[in-house]
Amino acid sequence: MIVKLANQLIYFLNQVSDMTSDGQLINMYDSPKTLTAELINFFFYGILSENKKGSK
């Protein structure tokens, strides 16, 4: 279980590295710093916010 999670994290970090060097993606943001902040937020908080009411 831990090995699988570690492999997933390594894979994601490699993808983030590729994204930060993608010119088309960089052009979607005001600056590379903004892109980096968005990627960090995605990594820590995910793509969807937690539904506090009625969550299972």
N, C-alpha and C positions, 0 to 999 in steps of 0.2 A: 504494500500500500504506500509506504513512504517513498520507495524507489519510483513508483509510478508518478506520484506527486512531484518529486524532484525532476523527473524527466519532462513533465508537463511545464514546469516553471522554466526550465532551461530552454525548451522549445519556444515558449512565449517570449522570453527575453531575446532569443535569436531573431524572432519575428519583429520585435520592437526595434532592434538594431537595423534590420532591413528597412523598416518603415521610416526611420530617421534619415536614411540616405536616399529615399525615394523623392525625386524632384517634383513629381506631380502632387504627391501628398503634401510636401513642404509648401507648395504654392497655395494650398487651401487655407493656410494659416498666416497670420500677420508676421510671425517670426518663428524661427526654429525653437525658441524658448517656449512659445505658446504651444507648439506641437508637442514638445517634450512634457509640458505640464499636463496636457490632455492625455497623453499616453500613461503617465504616472497615475493620474486619477482613474483611468480605465483599469489599470492593473490593480489598484487598491480597492476601488469601489464597484467595479464591474460596469456593465453597460446599462443595467436597470437599477433604480433605487428600490430599496426594500419597502414593501407595502406594510406599513405599521398596523393598519386596521384590517382585520379579517385575514391576516396571514396565517398560514397553517404551520 
